[in-house]
Amino acid sequence: MQEIVVLRLYRGFTPKLVFTSPLLTEDDFLLGLRDLESVLPLDLGDSILKAIDRTPALLLGLSLHLWDHRELFRNVFRGKPLPDGSLSVVEPKSPEVTLWKEGTGLPAGSRVHVVEATGADLTRDLAAFAEESGP
């Protein structure tokens, strides 16, 4: 079974277009939350933390220039390096490319593969992959 954890920085619409309250927001970390287990049901918190510890992360729309994004990394990954195989999608020619490649602002020891792509590129490639893969 493949485990996927989706962490969004902002609440919004779910796939069914139903507005829902998040279990956790970035504000919780900025206001001093230091352990994920204290705000989530025990079984859910354990499942999420296990997946975060061993499943490569796909990072979209995050900035290593922003303090709150770096603080989110530090808290979610609890100071541990991101899992091997983690990938960050960064806008082409962005000054952030070097930061991601060097791991600046990430938990110590994190190595992240960097893909330079626009949102439109990513959408096109994912649509083509879905079409090739079938139902």
N, CA, C and O atoms as CSV, one atom per row, in Angstrom:
chain,resi,resn,atom,element,x,y,z
A,1,MET,N,N,0.841,-1.189,0.000
A,1,MET,CA,C,0.000,0.000,0.000
A,1,MET,C,C,0.881,1.246,0.000
A,1,MET,O,O,1.839,1.321,0.769
A,2,GLN,N,N,0.578,2.200,-0.832
A,2,GLN,CA,C,1.302,3.457,-0.939
A,2,GLN,C,C,0.713,4.444,0.059
A,2,GLN,O,O,-0.503,4.624,0.109
A,3,GLU,N,N,1.575,5.091,0.862
A,3,GLU,CA,C,1.098,6.080,1.817
A,3,GLU,C,C,1.369,7.469,1.274
A,3,GLU,O,O,2.468,7.758,0.800
A,4,ILE,N,N,0.369,8.324,1.344
A,4,ILE,CA,C,0.520,9.694,0.875
A,4,ILE,C,C,-0.017,10.613,1.964
A,4,ILE,O,O,-1.125,10.422,2.465
A,5,VAL,N,N,0.775,11.604,2.318
A,5,VAL,CA,C,0.345,12.631,3.253
A,5,VAL,C,C,0.393,13.946,2.493
A,5,VAL,O,O,1.419,14.286,1.903
A,6,VAL,N,N,-0.701,14.682,2.501
A,6,VAL,CA,C,-0.747,15.975,1.840
A,6,VAL,C,C,-0.780,17.045,2.918
A,6,VAL,O,O,-1.701,17.097,3.733
A,7,LEU,N,N,0.233,17.892,2.910
A,7,LEU,CA,C,0.271,19.031,3.822
A,7,LEU,C,C,0.132,20.281,2.985
A,7,LEU,O,O,0.959,20.551,2.115
A,8,ARG,N,N,-0.923,21.051,3.249
A,8,ARG,CA,C,-1.121,22.297,2.518
A,8,ARG,C,C,-0.872,23.442,3.474
A,8,ARG,O,O,-1.264,23.378,4.639
A,9,LEU,N,N,-0.224,24.492,2.992
A,9,LEU,CA,C,0.035,25.630,3.853
A,9,LEU,C,C,-1.230,26.429,4.141
A,9,LEU,O,O,-1.325,27.078,5.182
A,10,TYR,N,N,-2.190,26.393,3.245
A,10,TYR,CA,C,-3.415,27.160,3.441
A,10,TYR,C,C,-4.620,26.261,3.278
A,10,TYR,O,O,-4.626,25.348,2.452
A,11,ARG,N,N,-5.637,26.529,4.073
A,11,ARG,CA,C,-6.861,25.747,3.911
A,11,ARG,C,C,-7.558,26.175,2.631
A,11,ARG,O,O,-7.264,27.233,2.075
A,12,GLY,N,N,-8.461,25.366,2.180
A,12,GLY,CA,C,-9.144,25.707,0.940
A,12,GLY,C,C,-10.192,24.676,0.628
A,12,GLY,O,O,-10.715,24.016,1.526
A,13,PHE,N,N,-10.493,24.539,-0.609
A,13,PHE,CA,C,-11.525,23.617,-1.042
A,13,PHE,C,C,-10.970,22.214,-1.164
A,13,PHE,O,O,-9.856,22.016,-1.651
A,14,THR,N,N,-11.744,21.248,-0.724
A,14,THR,CA,C,-11.374,19.852,-0.900
A,14,THR,C,C,-11.710,19.466,-2.334
A,14,THR,O,O,-12.369,20.236,-3.034
A,15,PRO,N,N,-11.277,18.298,-2.788
A,15,PRO,CA,C,-11.600,17.909,-4.168
A,15,PRO,C,C,-13.095,17.919,-4.489
A,15,PRO,O,O,-13.478,18.116,-5.642
A,16,LYS,N,N,-13.936,17.709,-3.485
A,16,LYS,CA,C,-15.386,17.719,-3.733
A,16,LYS,C,C,-15.964,19.129,-3.630
A,16,LYS,O,O,-17.183,19.303,-3.638
A,17,LEU,N,N,-15.102,20.125,-3.534
A,17,LEU,CA,C,-15.497,21.527,-3.415
A,17,LEU,C,C,-16.317,21.801,-2.154
A,17,LEU,O,O,-17.223,22.635,-2.154
A,18,VAL,N,N,-15.985,21.091,-1.092
A,18,VAL,CA,C,-16.615,21.315,0.201
A,18,VAL,C,C,-15.586,22.036,1.064
A,18,VAL,O,O,-14.469,21.545,1.230
A,19,PHE,N,N,-15.941,23.180,1.609
A,19,PHE,CA,C,-15.002,23.920,2.434
A,19,PHE,C,C,-14.923,23.259,3.799
A,19,PHE,O,O,-15.942,23.089,4.470
A,20,THR,N,N,-13.728,22.887,4.212
A,20,THR,CA,C,-13.570,22.184,5.488
A,20,THR,C,C,-12.560,22.897,6.365
A,20,THR,O,O,-11.702,23.638,5.885
A,21,SER,N,N,-12.680,22.660,7.640
A,21,SER,CA,C,-11.704,23.201,8.577
A,21,SER,C,C,-10.493,22.289,8.606
A,21,SER,O,O,-10.644,21.067,8.608
A,22,PRO,N,N,-9.292,22.857,8.629
A,22,PRO,CA,C,-8.092,22.021,8.680
A,22,PRO,C,C,-7.889,21.467,10.085
A,22,PRO,O,O,-8.352,22.053,11.064
A,23,LEU,N,N,-7.199,20.341,10.180
A,23,LEU,CA,C,-6.820,19.805,11.489
A,23,LEU,C,C,-5.687,20.627,12.074
A,23,LEU,O,O,-5.529,20.715,13.292
A,24,LEU,N,N,-4.900,21.228,11.192
A,24,LEU,CA,C,-3.691,21.920,11.601
A,24,LEU,C,C,-3.379,22.978,10.554
A,24,LEU,O,O,-3.544,22.728,9.360
A,25,THR,N,N,-2.932,24.150,10.976
A,25,THR,CA,C,-2.534,25.183,10.024
A,25,THR,C,C,-1.106,25.618,10.304
A,25,THR,O,O,-0.539,25.288,11.346
A,26,GLU,N,N,-0.527,26.365,9.361
A,26,GLU,CA,C,0.827,26.866,9.583
A,26,GLU,C,C,0.874,27.799,10.780
A,26,GLU,O,O,1.919,27.927,11.419
A,27,ASP,N,N,-0.235,28.452,11.096
A,27,ASP,CA,C,-0.264,29.335,12.254
A,27,ASP,C,C,-0.011,28.573,13.552
A,27,ASP,O,O,0.575,29.117,14.488
A,28,ASP,N,N,-0.451,27.318,13.611
A,28,ASP,CA,C,-0.210,26.522,14.812
A,28,ASP,C,C,1.280,26.420,15.093
A,28,ASP,O,O,1.698,26.492,16.249
A,29,PHE,N,N,2.086,26.254,14.052
A,29,PHE,CA,C,3.529,26.168,14.244
A,29,PHE,C,C,4.113,27.526,14.612
A,29,PHE,O,O,4.996,27.619,15.464
A,30,LEU,N,N,3.622,28.565,13.972
A,30,LEU,CA,C,4.160,29.893,14.243
A,30,LEU,C,C,3.798,30.368,15.641
A,30,LEU,O,O,4.503,31.193,16.223
A,31,LEU,N,N,2.702,29.849,16.180
A,31,LEU,CA,C,2.273,30.246,17.515
A,31,LEU,C,C,2.849,29.349,18.605
A,31,LEU,O,O,2.466,29.463,19.769
A,32,GLY,N,N,3.756,28.470,18.239
A,32,GLY,CA,C,4.474,27.726,19.257
A,32,GLY,C,C,4.164,26.254,19.361
A,32,GLY,O,O,4.670,25.601,20.274
A,33,LEU,N,N,3.364,25.697,18.481
A,33,LEU,CA,C,3.119,24.260,18.522
A,33,LEU,C,C,4.424,23.548,18.238
A,33,LEU,O,O,5.103,23.872,17.263
A,34,ARG,N,N,4.785,22.599,19.055
A,34,ARG,CA,C,6.057,21.928,18.852
A,34,ARG,C,C,5.933,20.432,18.654
A,34,ARG,O,O,6.937,19.764,18.407
A,35,ASP,N,N,4.724,19.883,18.755
A,35,ASP,CA,C,4.622,18.461,18.434
A,35,ASP,C,C,3.261,18.157,17.819
A,35,ASP,O,O,2.209,18.486,18.367
A,36,LEU,N,N,3.331,17.521,16.666
A,36,LEU,CA,C,2.169,17.209,15.860
A,36,LEU,C,C,1.188,16.309,16.602
A,36,LEU,O,O,-0.027,16.420,16.437
A,37,GLU,N,N,1.738,15.415,17.424
A,37,GLU,CA,C,0.891,14.446,18.125
A,37,GLU,C,C,-0.130,15.112,19.053
A,37,GLU,O,O,-1.189,14.543,19.316
A,38,SER,N,N,0.183,16.315,19.551
A,38,SER,CA,C,-0.703,16.948,20.519
A,38,SER,C,C,-1.976,17.523,19.905
A,38,SER,O,O,-2.922,17.820,20.634
A,39,VAL,N,N,-2.025,17.686,18.581
A,39,VAL,CA,C,-3.206,18.294,17.965
A,39,VAL,C,C,-4.012,17.326,17.106
A,39,VAL,O,O,-5.108,17.660,16.658
A,40,LEU,N,N,-3.480,16.133,16.875
A,40,LEU,CA,C,-4.171,15.157,16.039
A,40,LEU,C,C,-4.555,13.943,16.875
A,40,LEU,O,O,-3.904,13.639,17.874
A,41,PRO,N,N,-5.614,13.252,16.465
A,41,PRO,CA,C,-5.936,11.994,17.145
A,41,PRO,C,C,-4.716,11.065,17.082
A,41,PRO,O,O,-3.998,11.044,16.082
A,42,LEU,N,N,-4.486,10.296,18.156
A,42,LEU,CA,C,-3.271,9.491,18.286
A,42,LEU,C,C,-2.994,8.601,17.076
A,42,LEU,O,O,-1.883,8.607,16.547
A,43,ASP,N,N,-4.003,7.828,16.629
A,43,ASP,CA,C,-3.765,6.913,15.505
A,43,ASP,C,C,-3.457,7.680,14.212
A,43,ASP,O,O,-2.623,7.248,13.416
A,44,LEU,N,N,-4.122,8.802,14.008
A,44,LEU,CA,C,-3.868,9.616,12.820
A,44,LEU,C,C,-2.487,10.250,12.895
A,44,LEU,O,O,-1.738,10.218,11.918
A,45,GLY,N,N,-2.147,10.818,14.029
A,45,GLY,CA,C,-0.827,11.430,14.206
A,45,GLY,C,C,0.291,10.425,13.973
A,45,GLY,O,O,1.272,10.736,13.297
A,46,ASP,N,N,0.154,9.213,14.531
A,46,ASP,CA,C,1.174,8.174,14.345
A,46,ASP,C,C,1.323,7.802,12.874
A,46,ASP,O,O,2.439,7.679,12.369
A,47,SER,N,N,0.190,7.622,12.184
A,47,SER,CA,C,0.227,7.255,10.752
A,47,SER,C,C,0.906,8.331,9.924
A,47,SER,O,O,1.730,8.035,9.059
A,48,ILE,N,N,0.556,9.580,10.192
A,48,ILE,CA,C,1.135,10.690,9.439
A,48,ILE,C,C,2.631,10.783,9.697
A,48,ILE,O,O,3.411,10.933,8.757
A,49,LEU,N,N,3.040,10.696,10.951
A,49,LEU,CA,C,4.460,10.819,11.276
A,49,LEU,C,C,5.279,9.678,10.681
A,49,LEU,O,O,6.399,9.897,10.221
A,50,LYS,N,N,4.734,8.469,10.685
A,50,LYS,CA,C,5.445,7.338,10.071
A,50,LYS,C,C,5.622,7.573,8.572
A,50,LYS,O,O,6.697,7.329,8.024
A,51,ALA,N,N,4.567,8.046,7.913
A,51,ALA,CA,C,4.654,8.305,6.475
A,51,ALA,C,C,5.647,9.428,6.185
A,51,ALA,O,O,6.426,9.332,5.237
A,52,ILE,N,N,5.628,10.482,6.983
A,52,ILE,CA,C,6.546,11.608,6.784
A,52,ILE,C,C,7.993,11.165,6.966
A,52,ILE,O,O,8.879,11.624,6.246
A,53,ASP,N,N,8.234,10.280,7.920
A,53,ASP,CA,C,9.603,9.834,8.205
A,53,ASP,C,C,10.192,8.971,7.103
A,53,ASP,O,O,11.405,8.987,6.894
A,54,ARG,N,N,9.357,8.214,6.391
A,54,ARG,CA,C,9.937,7.249,5.448
A,54,ARG,C,C,9.531,7.450,3.989
A,54,ARG,O,O,10.123,6.829,3.106
A,55,THR,N,N,8.553,8.287,3.715
A,55,THR,CA,C,8.090,8.488,2.347
A,55,THR,C,C,8.716,9.752,1.771
A,55,THR,O,O,8.638,10.810,2.395
A,56,PRO,N,N,9.334,9.669,0.598
A,56,PRO,CA,C,9.897,10.885,-0.003
A,56,PRO,C,C,8.835,11.973,-0.139
A,56,PRO,O,O,7.674,11.696,-0.440
A,57,ALA,N,N,9.253,13.204,0.088
A,57,ALA,CA,C,8.343,14.346,0.026
A,57,ALA,C,C,8.373,14.962,-1.370
A,57,ALA,O,O,9.432,15.077,-1.987
A,58,LEU,N,N,7.200,15.355,-1.857
A,58,LEU,CA,C,7.072,16.149,-3.076
A,58,LEU,C,C,6.703,17.550,-2.610
A,58,LEU,O,O,5.629,17.758,-2.044
A,59,LEU,N,N,7.578,18.498,-2.844
A,59,LEU,CA,C,7.422,19.846,-2.310
A,59,LEU,C,C,7.088,20.813,-3.435
A,59,LEU,O,O,7.876,20.995,-4.363
A,60,LEU,N,N,5.920,21.428,-3.347
A,60,LEU,CA,C,5.443,22.365,-4.371
A,60,LEU,C,C,5.070,23.685,-3.720
A,60,LEU,O,O,4.414,23.703,-2.678
A,61,GLY,N,N,5.477,24.777,-4.319
A,61,GLY,CA,C,5.040,26.089,-3.856
A,61,GLY,C,C,5.627,26.542,-2.536
A,61,GLY,O,O,5.088,27.444,-1.894
A,62,LEU,N,N,6.722,25.929,-2.125
A,62,LEU,CA,C,7.345,26.315,-0.867
A,62,LEU,C,C,8.586,27.145,-1.139
A,62,LEU,O,O,9.265,26.951,-2.148
A,63,SER,N,N,8.877,28.067,-0.239
A,63,SER,CA,C,10.003,28.962,-0.420
A,63,SER,C,C,10.980,28.827,0.741
A,63,SER,O,O,10.582,28.879,1.904
A,64,LEU,N,N,12.245,28.656,0.423
A,64,LEU,CA,C,13.267,28.631,1.468
A,64,LEU,C,C,13.695,30.041,1.862
A,64,LEU,O,O,14.490,30.216,2.785
A,65,HIS,N,N,13.167,31.050,1.160
A,65,HIS,CA,C,13.410,32.438,1.543
A,65,HIS,C,C,12.502,32.849,2.695
A,65,HIS,O,O,12.810,33.790,3.426
A,66,LEU,N,N,11.394,32.154,2.857
A,66,LEU,CA,C,10.396,32.548,3.856
A,66,LEU,C,C,10.605,31.814,5.173
A,66,LEU,O,O,10.700,30.588,5.213
A,67,TRP,N,N,10.674,32.588,6.241
A,67,TRP,CA,C,10.916,32.027,7.569
A,67,TRP,C,C,9.825,31.032,7.965
A,67,TRP,O,O,10.127,29.970,8.510
A,68,ASP,N,N,8.568,31.362,7.698
A,68,ASP,CA,C,7.486,30.468,8.130
A,68,ASP,C,C,7.543,29.128,7.406
A,68,ASP,O,O,7.188,28.109,7.997
A,69,HIS,N,N,7.975,29.093,6.155
A,69,HIS,CA,C,8.110,27.830,5.439
A,69,HIS,C,C,9.252,27.005,6.039
A,69,HIS,O,O,9.118,25.793,6.208
A,70,ARG,N,N,10.383,27.660,6.362
A,70,ARG,CA,C,11.497,26.935,6.990
A,70,ARG,C,C,11.095,26.407,8.367
A,70,ARG,O,O,11.470,25.297,8.746
A,71,GLU,N,N,10.340,27.197,9.102
A,71,GLU,CA,C,9.876,26.770,10.434
A,71,GLU,C,C,8.931,25.576,10.300
A,71,GLU,O,O,8.970,24.661,11.123
A,72,LEU,N,N,8.101,25.579,9.288
A,72,LEU,CA,C,7.210,24.454,9.037
A,72,LEU,C,C,8.025,23.180,8.789
A,72,LEU,O,O,7.718,22.130,9.353
A,73,PHE,N,N,9.061,23.267,7.949
A,73,PHE,CA,C,9.931,22.110,7.709
A,73,PHE,C,C,10.520,21.602,9.018
A,73,PHE,O,O,10.494,20.405,9.307
A,74,ARG,N,N,11.049,22.527,9.797
A,74,ARG,CA,C,11.730,22.148,11.036
A,74,ARG,C,C,10.780,21.414,11.978
A,74,ARG,O,O,11.166,20.440,12.624
A,75,ASN,N,N,9.556,21.880,12.052
A,75,ASN,CA,C,8.593,21.266,12.962
A,75,ASN,C,C,7.984,19.982,12.416
A,75,ASN,O,O,7.880,18.995,13.144
A,76,VAL,N,N,7.583,19.975,11.157
A,76,VAL,CA,C,6.955,18.782,10.580
A,76,VAL,C,C,7.933,17.617,10.538
A,76,VAL,O,O,7.569,16.481,10.842
A,77,PHE,N,N,9.175,17.901,10.160
A,77,PHE,CA,C,10.165,16.826,10.065
A,77,PHE,C,C,10.937,16.637,11.365
A,77,PHE,O,O,11.836,15.800,11.445
A,78,ARG,N,N,10.581,17.421,12.383
A,78,ARG,CA,C,11.143,17.290,13.732
A,78,ARG,C,C,12.668,17.277,13.728
A,78,ARG,O,O,13.300,16.529,14.474
A,79,GLY,N,N,13.245,18.117,12.878
A,79,GLY,CA,C,14.687,18.247,12.825
A,79,GLY,C,C,15.402,17.129,12.089
A,79,GLY,O,O,16.621,17.176,11.929
A,80,LYS,N,N,14.659,16.121,11.637
A,80,LYS,CA,C,15.258,15.006,10.896
A,80,LYS,C,C,15.388,15.396,9.427
A,80,LYS,O,O,14.610,16.209,8.928
A,81,PRO,N,N,16.374,14.815,8.731
A,81,PRO,CA,C,16.475,15.095,7.295
A,81,PRO,C,C,15.225,14.605,6.553
A,81,PRO,O,O,14.582,13.641,6.969
A,82,LEU,N,N,14.899,15.276,5.465
A,82,LEU,CA,C,13.805,14.791,4.624
A,82,LEU,C,C,14.193,13.425,4.073
A,82,LEU,O,O,15.375,13.169,3.841
A,83,PRO,N,N,13.215,12.538,3.857
A,83,PRO,CA,C,13.523,11.192,3.352
A,83,PRO,C,C,14.245,11.244,2.002
A,83,PRO,O,O,14.014,12.139,1.188
A,84,ASP,N,N,15.126,10.260,1.788
A,84,ASP,CA,C,15.823,10.150,0.500
A,84,ASP,C,C,14.796,10.077,-0.622
A,84,ASP,O,O,13.741,9.460,-0.475
A,85,GLY,N,N,15.115,10.705,-1.729
A,85,GLY,CA,C,14.218,10.699,-2.879
A,85,GLY,C,C,13.240,11.868,-2.876
A,85,GLY,O,O,12.426,11.988,-3.791
A,86,SER,N,N,13.304,12.739,-1.854
A,86,SER,CA,C,12.405,13.897,-1.815
A,86,SER,C,C,12.701,14.815,-2.993
A,86,SER,O,O,13.838,14.907,-3.457
A,87,LEU,N,N,11.653,15.498,-3.473
A,87,LEU,CA,C,11.732,16.279,-4.698
A,87,LEU,C,C,11.060,17.625,-4.503
A,87,LEU,O,O,9.961,17.703,-3.955
A,88,SER,N,N,11.712,18.674,-4.947
A,88,SER,CA,C,11.136,20.006,-4.906
A,88,SER,C,C,10.966,20.525,-6.330
A,88,SER,O,O,11.895,20.468,-7.136
A,89,VAL,N,N,9.784,21.027,-6.629
A,89,VAL,CA,C,9.522,21.639,-7.935
A,89,VAL,C,C,9.630,23.144,-7.744
A,89,VAL,O,O,8.906,23.738,-6.945
A,90,VAL,N,N,10.557,23.754,-8.499
A,90,VAL,CA,C,10.866,25.175,-8.363
A,90,VAL,C,C,10.746,25.839,-9.729
A,90,VAL,O,O,11.098,25.246,-10.749
A,91,GLU,N,N,10.253,27.061,-9.742
A,91,GLU,CA,C,10.148,27.814,-11.000
A,91,GLU,C,C,11.521,27.907,-11.675
A,91,GLU,O,O,12.520,28.145,-10.997
A,92,PRO,N,N,11.584,27.723,-12.992
A,92,PRO,CA,C,12.860,27.811,-13.697
A,92,PRO,C,C,13.558,29.160,-13.469
A,92,PRO,O,O,12.918,30.211,-13.424
A,93,LYS,N,N,14.875,29.096,-13.328
A,93,LYS,CA,C,15.726,30.274,-13.160
A,93,LYS,C,C,15.431,31.057,-11.879
A,93,LYS,O,O,15.869,32.199,-11.738
A,94,SER,N,N,14.697,30.454,-10.950
A,94,SER,CA,C,14.417,31.108,-9.681
A,94,SER,C,C,15.687,31.138,-8.830
A,94,SER,O,O,16.483,30.199,-8.872
A,95,PRO,N,N,15.879,32.199,-8.065
A,95,PRO,CA,C,17.038,32.237,-7.165
A,95,PRO,C,C,16.958,31.139,-6.096
A,95,PRO,O,O,17.948,30.855,-5.422
A,96,GLU,N,N,15.801,30.533,-5.946
A,96,GLU,CA,C,15.635,29.472,-4.949
A,96,GLU,C,C,16.256,28.149,-5.381
A,96,GLU,O,O,16.502,27.288,-4.536
A,97,VAL,N,N,16.512,27.966,-6.663
A,97,VAL,CA,C,17.058,26.700,-7.144
A,97,VAL,C,C,18.321,26.338,-6.364
A,97,VAL,O,O,18.463,25.206,-5.903
A,98,THR,N,N,19.231,27.286,-6.217
A,98,THR,CA,C,20.482,27.033,-5.503
A,98,THR,C,C,20.221,26.687,-4.044
A,98,THR,O,O,20.860,25.785,-3.501
A,99,LEU,N,N,19.292,27.390,-3.401
A,99,LEU,CA,C,18.978,27.102,-1.992
A,99,LEU,C,C,18.496,25.666,-1.819
A,99,LEU,O,O,18.923,24.971,-0.897
A,100,TRP,N,N,17.607,25.223,-2.706
A,100,TRP,CA,C,17.084,23.862,-2.619
A,100,TRP,C,C,18.188,22.846,-2.853
A,100,TRP,O,O,18.284,21.849,-2.137
A,101,LYS,N,N,19.021,23.097,-3.853
A,101,LYS,CA,C,20.096,22.147,-4.162
A,101,LYS,C,C,21.088,22.043,-3.014
A,101,LYS,O,O,21.624,20.966,-2.753
A,102,GLU,N,N,21.336,23.150,-2.329
A,102,GLU,CA,C,22.277,23.149,-1.211
A,102,GLU,C,C,21.613,22.738,0.099
A,102,GLU,O,O,22.304,22.436,1.072
A,103,GLY,N,N,20.285,22.722,0.136
A,103,GLY,CA,C,19.570,22.368,1.364
A,103,GLY,C,C,19.512,23.491,2.373
A,103,GLY,O,O,19.220,23.256,3.545
A,104,THR,N,N,19.784,24.712,1.936
A,104,THR,CA,C,19.760,25.872,2.823
A,104,THR,C,C,18.366,26.061,3.415
A,104,THR,O,O,17.391,26.202,2.677
A,105,GLY,N,N,18.270,26.064,4.733
A,105,GLY,CA,C,16.985,26.251,5.403
A,105,GLY,C,C,16.223,24.972,5.660
A,105,GLY,O,O,15.204,24.997,6.351
A,106,LEU,N,N,16.685,23.850,5.125
A,106,LEU,CA,C,16.054,22.555,5.377
A,106,LEU,C,C,16.685,21.914,6.606
A,106,LEU,O,O,17.775,22.311,7.016
A,107,PRO,N,N,16.014,20.924,7.201
A,107,PRO,CA,C,16.646,20.227,8.319
A,107,PRO,C,C,18.016,19.684,7.907
A,107,PRO,O,O,18.193,19.238,6.774
A,108,ALA,N,N,18.977,19.723,8.821
A,108,ALA,CA,C,20.351,19.298,8.531
A,108,ALA,C,C,20.371,17.902,7.908
A,108,ALA,O,O,19.653,17.003,8.344
A,109,GLY,N,N,21.201,17.738,6.887
A,109,GLY,CA,C,21.362,16.446,6.230
A,109,GLY,C,C,20.344,16.161,5.144
A,109,GLY,O,O,20.388,15.098,4.525
A,110,SER,N,N,19.431,17.086,4.900
A,110,SER,CA,C,18.407,16.879,3.869
A,110,SER,C,C,19.017,17.046,2.487
A,110,SER,O,O,19.734,18.009,2.216
A,111,ARG,N,N,18.715,16.088,1.621
A,111,ARG,CA,C,19.122,16.167,0.214
A,111,ARG,C,C,17.840,16.084,-0.604
A,111,ARG,O,O,17.086,15.115,-0.508
A,112,VAL,N,N,17.609,17.110,-1.403
A,112,VAL,CA,C,16.381,17.204,-2.173
A,112,VAL,C,C,16.733,17.305,-3.651
A,112,VAL,O,O,17.571,18.119,-4.037
A,113,HIS,N,N,16.101,16.488,-4.472
A,113,HIS,CA,C,16.248,16.621,-5.918
A,113,HIS,C,C,15.421,17.827,-6.345
A,113,HIS,O,O,14.326,18.054,-5.829
A,114,VAL,N,N,15.945,18.588,-7.278
A,114,VAL,CA,C,15.270,19.799,-7.720
A,114,VAL,C,C,14.859,19.659,-9.178
A,114,VAL,O,O,15.671,19.310,-10.035
A,115,VAL,N,N,13.591,19.935,-9.446
A,115,VAL,CA,C,13.074,19.961,-10.808
A,115,VAL,C,C,12.640,21.394,-11.080
A,115,VAL,O,O,11.821,21.957,-10.354
A,116,GLU,N,N,13.195,21.970,-12.124
A,116,GLU,CA,C,12.794,23.317,-12.506
A,116,GLU,C,C,11.636,23.204,-13.491
A,116,GLU,O,O,11.807,22.730,-14.614
A,117,ALA,N,N,10.458,23.643,-13.060
A,117,ALA,CA,C,9.267,23.554,-13.914
A,117,ALA,C,C,8.240,24.582,-13.465
A,117,ALA,O,O,8.154,24.923,-12.285
A,118,THR,N,N,7.480,25.060,-14.409
A,118,THR,CA,C,6.367,25.953,-14.078
A,118,THR,C,C,5.165,25.102,-13.692
A,118,THR,O,O,5.142,23.898,-13.947
A,119,GLY,N,N,4.186,25.720,-13.087
A,119,GLY,CA,C,2.958,25.012,-12.761
A,119,GLY,C,C,2.292,24.445,-13.999
A,119,GLY,O,O,1.742,23.345,-13.963
A,120,ALA,N,N,2.338,25.199,-15.107
A,120,ALA,CA,C,1.749,24.731,-16.369
A,120,ALA,C,C,2.489,23.500,-16.893
A,120,ALA,O,O,1.866,22.564,-17.394
A,121,ASP,N,N,3.838,23.503,-16.775
A,121,ASP,CA,C,4.628,22.341,-17.202
A,121,ASP,C,C,4.222,21.102,-16.404
A,121,ASP,O,O,4.005,20.025,-16.959
A,122,LEU,N,N,4.127,21.286,-15.112
A,122,LEU,CA,C,3.790,20.166,-14.223
A,122,LEU,C,C,2.396,19.629,-14.529
A,122,LEU,O,O,2.200,18.415,-14.592
A,123,THR,N,N,1.437,20.513,-14.717
A,123,THR,CA,C,0.072,20.097,-15.034
A,123,THR,C,C,0.037,19.315,-16.348
A,123,THR,O,O,-0.606,18.269,-16.435
A,124,ARG,N,N,0.726,19.822,-17.362
A,124,ARG,CA,C,0.772,19.151,-18.662
A,124,ARG,C,C,1.393,17.761,-18.532
A,124,ARG,O,O,0.857,16.790,-19.067
A,125,ASP,N,N,2.523,17.659,-17.823
A,125,ASP,CA,C,3.211,16.379,-17.683
A,125,ASP,C,C,2.386,15.371,-16.881
A,125,ASP,O,O,2.354,14.186,-17.213
A,126,LEU,N,N,1.724,15.844,-15.830
A,126,LEU,CA,C,0.885,14.937,-15.034
A,126,LEU,C,C,-0.322,14.456,-15.833
A,126,LEU,O,O,-0.722,13.297,-15.719
A,127,ALA,N,N,-0.906,15.348,-16.647
A,127,ALA,CA,C,-2.040,14.953,-17.490
A,127,ALA,C,C,-1.604,13.910,-18.513
A,127,ALA,O,O,-2.323,12.941,-18.757
A,128,ALA,N,N,-0.437,14.101,-19.109
A,128,ALA,CA,C,0.076,13.131,-20.081
A,128,ALA,C,C,0.363,11.786,-19.413
A,128,ALA,O,O,0.083,10.732,-19.984
A,129,PHE,N,N,0.916,11.827,-18.218
A,129,PHE,CA,C,1.188,10.586,-17.473
A,129,PHE,C,C,-0.114,9.859,-17.144
A,129,PHE,O,O,-0.202,8.640,-17.293
A,130,ALA,N,N,-1.106,10.596,-16.705
A,130,ALA,CA,C,-2.405,9.988,-16.374
A,130,ALA,C,C,-3.035,9.364,-17.599
A,130,ALA,O,O,-3.618,8.284,-17.517
A,131,GLU,N,N,-2.923,10.032,-18.736
A,131,GLU,CA,C,-3.493,9.508,-19.983
A,131,GLU,C,C,-2.801,8.222,-20.400
A,131,GLU,O,O,-3.458,7.278,-20.839
A,132,GLU,N,N,-1.473,8.176,-20.266
A,132,GLU,CA,C,-0.703,6.986,-20.633
A,132,GLU,C,C,-0.967,5.827,-19.672
A,132,GLU,O,O,-0.965,4.663,-20.073
A,133,SER,N,N,-1.192,6.157,-18.405
A,133,SER,CA,C,-1.368,5.130,-17.373
A,133,SER,C,C,-2.733,4.467,-17.428
A,133,SER,O,O,-2.896,3.323,-17.002
A,134,GLY,N,N,-3.705,5.184,-17.950
A,134,GLY,CA,C,-5.070,4.655,-18.008
A,134,GLY,C,C,-5.760,4.725,-16.653
A,134,GLY,O,O,-5.224,5.303,-15.707
A,135,PRO,N,N,-6.948,4.136,-16.560
A,135,PRO,CA,C,-7.729,4.244,-15.322
A,135,PRO,C,C,-7.097,3.505,-14.154
A,135,PRO,O,O,-7.644,3.510,-13.051
